[in-house]
Amino acid sequence: MSDGESIKIVDAFDLDDELRSLLKPGEMVRDADNRRHRLPRYFYEVPSREAAMTIRLTPHFGINEFVLVDLKEAARLQEFPRYIPCAVRVLAFYLEQFRAAAGASVHIAVNGGYRSPAHKMSHSATPHMWGTAADIYRIGTTILKSQEAIDKYNDLAEQLTDDITTYPYGHVTGSTADDHLHLDLGYITVVPREISEDRMEVPQESRPRFAFEERRRKDRRAPVTEGAE
Ligand SMILES: [Zn+2]
C-alpha cells in the first residue's frame, strides 16, 4: 500500500451459508423492550490478523479493537476473513471525540465491541450487533469499576453529544457487564457509497459482488509519538 489503503466491503447475502446463518443480514431482531430492528447487511471484510491490527478507522482506533472476543463468539466468526458492520467507523469517529474529551486513551473490553447475533451475549438486539456500541473497561489508568468513575464518564459522553446513549451504573439487562462503561449510538446501519442497492435481499448464486472503500491513510495514521492502544 502506498499513500492509500482500501477495505473490502461485502454484501453479507453473498457470503456462504454458514456465515449468513451467523450474521443474519437483514433479519429482524427484538430488543429488550420488544422493539424490532433490522440487522446490518454490509460488512468490512478483514482478511487477516495483520490487517485487523494495521487498519485504522481513526487515528487512535483500529479495527482490531472492535473485534476482540472470546469463546462467547461463534468459532467461525473468529476465523479470518472476519466481518464487522460498516457502521463501526461511525462509532470509531465518536470514540475519537470521546477520547479527546477524556484526555486519555480509551480501552474497549474483550466482547465489548462488535458482537454478532450468534454471540452468547446477544440475547436480544443491542447496538453491539450493529457495531455501534463499545464497552470500555479502562480510560487512561482508571479502571472503570466504581459508580463514581462510570458516572463521571457517562456525564462526559452525554455532554459531548446527544447521539451517545449510556447505561447507568449497575444496570442488569444482561447485555453488558456492570463494571463496564457502555456507550452506544443506537441502531445505525451504513450503506457504503460504493454499494448499489438495486438487489433484493436474497443471495445471488452467480454473481457475488463487493466493493472497496478507499481510505486516506495519512489522515488516519496514529501519531508516531503514541503507541497503538
Ligand atoms: Zn455494552
Residues whose N, C-alpha, C, O or C-beta is under 5 A from the ligand:
A	BS01	ZN	A133 A134 D135 S175 T176 H182
